[in-house]
Amino acid sequence: MKIQSTHLIGVVVADIENIFSSILFKGADEVFETSGYQILLMNSDSSLAREHEQLQRLLDLQVDGIILQPMSEKASDYAYLKANDTPVVIVDRKIIPQTWPEVTTDNYAYSKVLAQLMIRMGYARILVVSEPLAENAVRMDRYRAVKDAAIGTDTQVTHLELKNGLTKELLYSKLMTETDNFAVKTAIYCLKGTVLMQVRTLLAEFHITIPTDVGLTAFDDWNVAELMQPQITTIQQQPKLMGQRAAEVLTQAFTGKTDAPQVIQVESQLMVRHSLMADD
């Protein structure tokens, strides 16, 4: 039984190589540093089994609290964590049914605004490119928003899933197939920043011009889109602010000021740049 504070906080992220995780960590660290807490950063490496191991290690260390970017959206997968009664804050994603406070952005609403922009600019097809959608509520919300925005319009929405082992040649072939070799006006929508980088590199290598040949947009984890040429139209998240908010909510839990599993939405921003082209 835990009898005193260890002044240790566990942060478990899905992919430590993703710059989103680094910026999130920095935001949380800035808050905890002023309170004398130390953060233990853990990487689940996109594996539910590894995530379980990392969380168990944190429980064994008797951390005072945990910030978790969960691999699963099923609350039942975290019953062991709930039973331990360690304060937890969910960040960037959600768990169903909601069990702990969540700090996220309105993925559906912002994605729908971006989709509506592409439709107004005359794109007959929106190709959504993402990692697997299954059991990832954030990706599903973003994809569902595009589908809903296209209802009642002439815009067709298709999906291209990036899987392990997909070579750039095969990705190019799939891209050409899904867009009918750009026979119709097409915009590609990448559901995260790392996917944007992969797609943008591919387009450049195969001499596909943005926005003349194809439009390109993304839900961006950081500011990579403004470093590209042309600069990419994106929904820009604020991972540092999300980390700060998660740390603040967890700190409140230590003092008993929060008991209901609240949802804190951090604003994102639509950044309209030069990667889309309107009809004449």
N, C-alpha and C positions, 0 to 999 in steps of 0.2 A: 504494500500500500504506500502511495506517495504521501509523504508527510511534510515536505517543504519544497519551496521553489528551487528549481535548478538554474533558472534564468537562461534556459535554452529554448529556442524556437525551431521547429522543423519546417522546412519548405520543400515540398515535393513537386517537381515539374515533370511534364510529359517528355520533353526533349530539351536537354540542356544546351544542345547545339543551336537551338532556335534563339535568335537575338531577343525575341519577345521575353523569354525566360530570364535573360540577363538583366533586361531593363526592369522587369517586374521585381526581381530580387533586389535591385538597387533601390527601388522605391520603398520596399518593405524594410530594408536595412537602415535607411535613413531615419525611419520612425523608431525602430527598436534600439538603435544606437544611443539615442537620447535617454532611453529608459534602462540602459545597462544590460540589455539582452544580447545574446549571441545567436546567430542563425546557423543552422546546419542545413546545407543545401543538398538535396537528394534528387537523383535522376531516375525516373521510372523507365526511360528508354522505350516509351510507347508500348510497354508490356504490363498487363494487369498483374501477372505473377510477380514480376520484379517490383512493381509498385507495392504489392502486399509485403514483400520482404523489407523494403525500405521503411514502410510505415511501422512494421513490427520492430525494426531496429530503433526507431524513434521512441516508440512506446517503452522499449526496454531501457532506454536512456532516461526515461521519465521526463521528457520535454514538457514545458509548461503549456505549449499549444502548437498547433499545426496549421499551416496554410497549404492547401492541396489543390492542384490542377488535376482533377480525377481522370483516370483512364476509362472508367465505366460511368454510365448514367444511372445505374441500378443501385438504389440505396441498400439492397440486400447484400451487395458485394462489400459493403463497409459496415456490416453489423458488428464485427469484432472491434472496429474502431469506436463505434457508438457505445458499445458495452464498456469500453475502458473509461469513458466519461472525460477524456481529455478535450479541452476546447478546440474546435476546428472551424476554419473559414474556408469555403470553397471559392476558387478564383477562376475566372475566364470561362468556366463551364457550369453545368448544373447537374444535380442529382435528383432523381425522381423515385418516390416523393421527396420533397425538400426536407432535409434533415438538419442542416446547419445554415448559418448565414452565408449568402452568396454575393460575391462582388464580380460584376460582369458588365457587358454592354448590351444594348438592345439589338442583337444581331439580326433579328427579323426585320425590324423597322428600318434600320439603316440599309440593309441589303435591298429592301423593296424600293427605297428611294433611288438607289443607284440603278436598279433594273428599270424603273420608270424613266430615268434619264436616258438610258440606252434606247428604250422604245420610242421616246419622243424624238430622238435624233435619227430615227428611221431604220434601226437595225432589225432586219427581218429574222435574224437568228441570234440567239445568245447561247454560246457554248460554255457551260460551267465546267471548270477543271478543278479537281480536288483529289485529295487522298480519300480512301474509302469512307463512305458516309455512315456505314453501319455503327450503331452505338456511339455516335458522336453528335450530341444534341446541337452543338454550336454549328457544325457544318450543315446539319439537316435544316436548322432554322434559316440559315443563309440561302440554301438551295430552295427551300419551300417558298421563301419570299419572292424569288425570281419567278417560280412557277405561277404563284398567285398574281404577280404583277402582269403577267402575260395573258391572263384570262380575259377573253373578250377582245383581244387584239389579234393582229395577223403575225405576231412575232412567235417563232418556234423556239422552245427551250430544249436543249439536249445536254447530256452529261458525259464527261470523259473522266474515268477514274484512273488515278495513278497508282500502280501497284509495284511491289518490289520486283526488280529484275526487268523493268520496262526500259529498254534501250532508247537512246535518242532517235534512232532510225525508226523504231517501231512507234514511238510517240509521234514522230512526224507523219508517219503513214496513217495513224489513227486520226490525227488532227486534220489531214487532208480528206479523209473519208467522212468525218463528222461535219465538215464544212462544205462538202461537195466541191473541193478545190476553190473555195471562196467564190462560188458561182452566184451566191446571194450575199448581200451585205451582212457581215458577221462580226459580232463582238465577242471576245473571249473574256470570261470572268473567272479569275483565280480566287479561290476561297481563303487563301492565306499568303503571307509574304514570301515564304520559301517556295511555294508553288509558282508565284509570280516570277521569281528569279529563274527558276527552271524553264518556264515557258518563254520568258523574254530572251534568254540565252539561245534557246532552240530557234526562235523566229529569226534572230540575227544571223545564226549560222547558216540557215537555209534561205537567206536573203528575202525574207518576208517583211515588207515595210509597214510600219505603224504610223498613222492610221489609214494610209492609202489602201493597203491590201486587207487589213483587218484591224478592228478596234481592240484595245486591251485595257482591262480594268482589274481591280483587285480589292479584297478586304485586307488591308495592310497592317502587319504587326508593328512596324516601325516606319522610318522615313526612307526606306530603300527606293520607293517609287519616284521620289523627287530627284534622285541621283541618276536616274536613267534618262536616255534621250530617245524619243521625246519623253518628257515627264508624264507619268502615268496617272490617270484619274483613279482615285481610290476612296474607300472609306478608311480614314485614319484612326486607329485606336490609340489609347493613352496607357500603355502598360505600366509606366512608372507610377501614374496616378492610381491605377488599379492596385499596385503593390502597396502604396501608401494607405489606401482605404482599407485593404485587407488587414494590414498591421494595426490600424486604428480600431477596427471592429474586434480583432482578437484581444487587443489591450483592454477594451471595454468589457469583454467577457471575463477577464481576470478579476475585474472589480464587481462583477455581478450586475452590470448595467444593461446587459442584453441577455434575454433569454429566448425570445421568439426568433425563429429562423428567417430573418428579414432578407430582402433582396436589395442590394445597393447597385444601381446602374450608373456607370461612369460614362459620360458623354463621349461619343466619337464625332468625327467631322467628315462631311463629304468634301473632298478636295478635287475640284474640276480643273483638269490640266489639259494636255494636248494629245492624248492618245485615242480620242474619239472624234469622229467627223460627222457633222450633220449633213442631211440631204440638202442639195442646192435648192 
